[in-house]
Amino acid sequence: MASFPPRVNEKEIVRSRTIGELLAPAAPFDKKCGRENWTVAFAPDGSYFAWSQGHRTVKLVPWSQCLKNFLLHGTKNITNTSGLRLSRQNSDGGQKNKPREHIIDCGDIVWSLAFGSSVPEKQSRCVNIEWHRFRFGQDQLLLATGLNNGRIKIWDVYTGKLLLNLVDHTEVVRDLTFAPDGSLILVSASRDKTLRVWDLKDDGNMMKVLRGHQNWVYSCAFSPDSSMLCSVGASKAVFLWNMDKYTMIRKLEGHHHDVVACDFSPDGALLATASYDTRVYIWDPHTGHIVMEFGHLFPPPTPIFAGGANDRWVRSVSFSHDGLHVASLADDKMVRFWRIDEDYPVQVAPLSNGLCCAFSTDGSVLAAGTHDGSVYFWATPRQVPSLQHLCRMSIRRVMPTQEVQELPIPSKVLEFLSYRL
């Protein structure tokens, strides 16, 4: 049973409604290392869901069809069923590609996944391009897979074909993130202590190596406007990078143990980080201040013991697309949904051996992957946002904290528009 603050009646905590589950097929080597589902991902347009089934396999399924299967056949779904298969229409006929299920053998254990979509008007950052092997059209959708051997493989989602093989990392590629602006700029985080920036419109040219981490890098995330990158790893610091100049902006200090996951809010005003110190912090990345703390152990451990409660290590964190909710996944067999203005969960769900989580594109579903290669899905809290939250989201999409604070408006209005404790 999870621990909650004494002032909260546990009967008031709402259980999240189960939507469905995708179970990895059984195999003779299930007990061996490599079965883990380290990563789950939704396509930016909501067309596909992907996860690492373990043993070097990635499964791609049409998300809308997956939801229909849950409704028709109940919550369980064995992933080698043919019921999800859809025919892909011939693109020569001028019709848009229909989603189709694919099983991809990546050749090694898969640690990270990321979808990337192309905007043709968004030019490559390389200025000396004379030719390309690949043309990225309006309907281009790519899947990047980070592997145990340090390689990154880029796949065409519609066909399941391999497009690029990126080979510069020397250790596990632990996380991947695409710039949200459609430029097909990809950033990879690795156990070789580096982040690498790739331009897939330039045939996967590696543009930059970001150095600063002294240990493994676990996770990275772009801000919604693609101008900032957050990276975290086997240290207590949170790193922020300027992605126009490829320079470090600042380090955020406050965690007491390794920081393992990070995610920006949809307006770019907030940053969520999860740590083995049993906490999730919500930061203002523009000022470096902690806006909110979500604790998974009560009373919270003192700094000297912050790494000792490994049955409460937080493994993953994800910001909902409404900007109001954050999901966290911890080793105490619980998934928690938090509001950014409340210090206790508004919904919980049981989950054993969870490793990763991500919200669907519309924010209505949370997917979580586990040690046995399976995925579980829950309906997320549907709460009406306040007028204050809607106003903050609107202005923060176009203005960072500093510009908001400099607006010539009454102090009460300024306070109304600010994220504060």
N, C-alpha and C positions, 0 to 999 in steps of 0.2 A: 504493500500500500504506500502510495506517495505521501510525502509530508507537505503540509501546507501551513501558512501562518496561523498561529493560535486563534486570531480574531475571526478567521473564516470558518464557517460551518461547512464541513465537507459535503453535507447533503445538498448544499446549494451549488456545488460544482456540477456542471452539466456534462454528461457523457456525450462525446461526439458520435454522430450517426455513421455507421459503417456503410460505405458505398459498395465496395467490392475488394477482391484480391486477385492477384495474378501469381500463381504458384509455379515455381521452377520445376521442370520435369525431373523425375528421379533418375539417378544414374549410379552405377556401381562405385564410383569414386566420390560420392557425396560427402564423405567424412573428411576428405583431404583438403588441404589449403587450396584456395582458389575458387571456392564456391560463393564467396561473399558478393553481395550486391552493394558496391561502394558508391554508386551514383545513379540517380534518376533525373530525367529531364523532359520538359514539354517544349514542343516547337513554338516559336514566337507567334505564329498564326493559329495555334491550337489544333493543328491538323494531326500531329503525331505525338505519341508518348514513347520514350526509349528508356531502357534500363539494362544494366549489366547483369546477366543471369548467372554469372560466374563461369569459370573454366573457359575464358577467352571469348565468350559469346555475348553479343548484344542483340536484344530483341527490339524491333520497331513495330508498333501497332498503330493503326488509325484511331485516334482518341475518341471520336464520335461513335465509331462502331464498337469500341471497347465499352463505352457507357451503355450502349444499347444492349450489348451482351449481358451486362450486369443486371439490367432491368428484366430481360427475357428469361435468363437462366439462373438468377440468384446471384449471390455475391462471389461465389468461387468461379475461377476460370483457369483451367490448365492451359499453359501457354503454347502447347504444341497442337492445339485444336486448329482445324481448317476453317472453322466458322467465321474467323475474322478476315479471311482472304478476300480481297476485292481485285477485280481486273483493272489494269492500268490502261487507259485509253491511249491510242496512238497519238503522240504529240504532233505527227505530221498532218493529222486531220484538223489541226487548229484548235482542238479542244484542250482544256486545262487538264493537267495530270490529276488523276484520282488517287487518293491515298491507297497504299498497298502494304500489306505486312511483309517484313523482311527479317530474316535471321542472319546476322553477320558474324562470321568467324574472323576475329581480329588477330589471331596468331599468338596472342599472349594474354595474360590476365589484364582485364580492363579496370582501371582505377578512376577514370573520369570521362565525362561526356559533355558535349555542348552543341546546341543547334545554332546555326548561323544562316541568315537569309540575306540576299543580295539586293541592293538598290542600284540599278544600272547607272544612275546619274552620279553616284558617289564614286569618285575616281580613286585609283590606287595612289598611295602616298609615294610610290617610286616614280620619279619623273623621267627616267631613261628607259621606258618600256617600248620595245619595237615590235614584239610579238607575244602572243599568249598561246599556251596549249589548250586553255579552257576559256570559254566565254560564259560569263555569268549573267543570265537573263533575269527578267522580272520575277519568274516563278522558281528561281534557283533556291534550293534548300539543302544545306549541307549538315553533316553530322561529323564532329571531331571526336576521336577516341584517344585517350591517353593511356599508354600501356606500361606494363611492369618493366619492360626492357628500355624505357626511355623514349620510345618512338611515339609519334603522333600520326594517326592515319585519318585521312579526310575522305568521307564517303558521300556519294550522291544519294540523298534520301529516297528519291522517287524510283531509282533503279537498283539501289543497293551496291553499286559499283564503286571500287576504290579509285579515287582521283589523285591523291597526293600522299606521300610518305615522308614525314619530317623527322630528321634523325639527329638533331644536335644535342639533345639532353643526354646526360650520362647516367641518370638514375630514374626511378619511377616518376612518371608524370601524374602528380596527385590531383591536379585540378585544371580545368580549362574554362575560359569565358570569352565570348565574342563581344565586340563593341556593339551596342544596340543601334548604332546609326546606319547599319546596312553596308558598311565599308568592307566587311569581311576581314577586319583586323582581329586576330586571335591572340590571346595571352595564355601562356601555359605556366603552371607552377610545379616545381619539381623538388624531389629530395636532393638534387644536386646543389641546392641552396640558391637557385636562380629563378627569375621569371624571364621568359623570352617572348618577344613580340613578333608576330608573323603577319605578312600581308598575303592573303590567299588570292587576291586579285592579281598579284605578281607571282603566280605559280608557287606560292608558299615561301617566298623569300623571307629569311629571318632579318628583321629590321634592327632589333635592339636587344641587348641583354641587360636586365635590371638587376643590379647587385646591391646588397645591403643586409639581407638575412644572413645570420651566422650559422643557422641550422636549417633543417628541412622546412620547405614551404608547403603548407597544407592546403591553402585555399586562396582564391582571388576572385574579385568581382568588380565589374565596371559600374560607374555611376550611370544613371539613365541618359545623361547627355554625352556620355563617352569621354568626358574631359578628365575624369579622375579614376584611378584604380586603387582598390584596397587589396592588401595581401597580408596573410597571417601565417604563422608557423610555429615551430618548436621554440618559442620564446614568449615572453609576456607582452611584447609590444605589438601594436597594430600599425602597419605601414601604409601611408597614403602617397600616391604618385601622381604627378602631373603628366598626362598622356599626350599633351601637345609638345612638351619639351623633354619628356622622358627623364624627369628629375624627381627626387623625393621631396614631397611637400612638408611632411612632418611625421613623427611617430606619436601614437596615442598610448599613454601609459596609464595603467589602472588595474589590469588583470594580474592575478597572482600565480598563474600557471600557463602552460601552453595554450595558445589561441588556435582553434581548429576550424572555424567556419566564420564566414562574413557575408553580409548581403545589404544592399542599399534599399531604402524606401523608394517607392515609385516617383516621388517628387525630388529625390536626391538630397533632401534636407537632413535625413537621418541615416545612421549606419548601425546595423546590428552585428555583434560579434559574440561567439560562443567559445567558452573556455573549459578546460578540465578543472578550473577552480570552482565549478558548480554554478557559474553565473552566466547570464546573458546581459551584456551591456548595450544600451541604446545611446549612441554618441551623436553629437552635432559635429560632423567631420570638418566643417568650415572653421570652427573655433576650438575643437579638441575637447569640449566639455562633455561629461556624461550626463545625459538627460534622464535616463531611467535605468534601474537595475532589476532584473528578474532573477530571483534566487531559487535554486532547486534543492537546497538543504536548509533547514531551519532548526536552530539559529544558524546563520551563515558561519562557515569555518573562518577562524582567524588566518591571516596570511601565511603563517608558518605551517599551518595544517591544510592549506587550501588544496594541495594535491593528494591528500590522503584519502578522501572520500571517493575512491574510484568506482563505487557502486552508484555514484551520482554524476559521473562525468557527463558533460553535455557534448553530444557528438555533432549536432547539426542545428542550423537555424535558417529560417526563411521568412522574408517579408511578404505579406499578402499584397495583392495588387490594389486593394482598397486603401493601403497605407495606414490602416487602423489596427491591423492584427499582425502578430508575429507568432510563428510556430517554432517550438524547440523540441528536440528529441534527446533523451538522456538514458543512461545505463540503468536507471531505476525502473525500467520497463513501462515508461509513461511517455506519451506525446502530450504536450501542453500547447494550448492556444491562449495567447495573451493579448490584451488591449494595451496600446502604448500609453494609456492614461490610467491604468490600474496595475497594482503591484501583486495581484494574484491571478491565476488562470481563470478564464471565463468558460473554457471547456477542456476536457482531458479525454484521452483514449489509451487503452492498454496496448503495449507493443513490446514483445520480447526481442532482444538482440538487434535492436534497430541501429542503422549506421548512417542513413542520409534521408533528407526530406526536401520536397519542393512543392510549391503551389502550382496549380494549373494556371494557364494563361489568363483565364477570367477570374481566378481566385476562389472559385467555388469548391474546389477539391484539393486536399493535401495528399500527396503520395509519399510513402516512406519505404525504403529498402532495408532488407535485413541480412543477417549472416548466412541464411540458407538460400539466397538468390531470389527470394520472393518479394512482392510489392503489395502493400496494403493501402487502401484509400478511405478517406473520411470526408464527410461534408464539413465545410468550414463554417465558423460562426457568421451568421447573416444579421448584422446589427446596423441600424440606421445611423450614419455618421452625424455628428453635431454640425451646426452651421460653422462653428469655429474651425473644426477639422477641414471642412470643405474649403473655407477661405484660406487656411494655411497651405493646403495642397495646391490650390490654384496659383497663389503668389510664389510659392517655393519652386514651382516648375520652371519659372523664368528668372528667379532671383536667389542668389546665395544669401547666407545669414548676414554677411557684412552689408550688403546693399539694402536688405530689409531694415536693418538697424539704422541706416542713414536716411531713411525716408522722412520727409518733412511732414510728419503726421503726429497727432496727439499721442502721448505716452501710453494711454489706455488702449488705443487702437494698436499701437506697436506691440504691446504685451499680448493682445488678443491674437496677433498674427505670429507669435513666437512659440516655438516648442520649448517648454520649461518644465522643471521638476514640479 
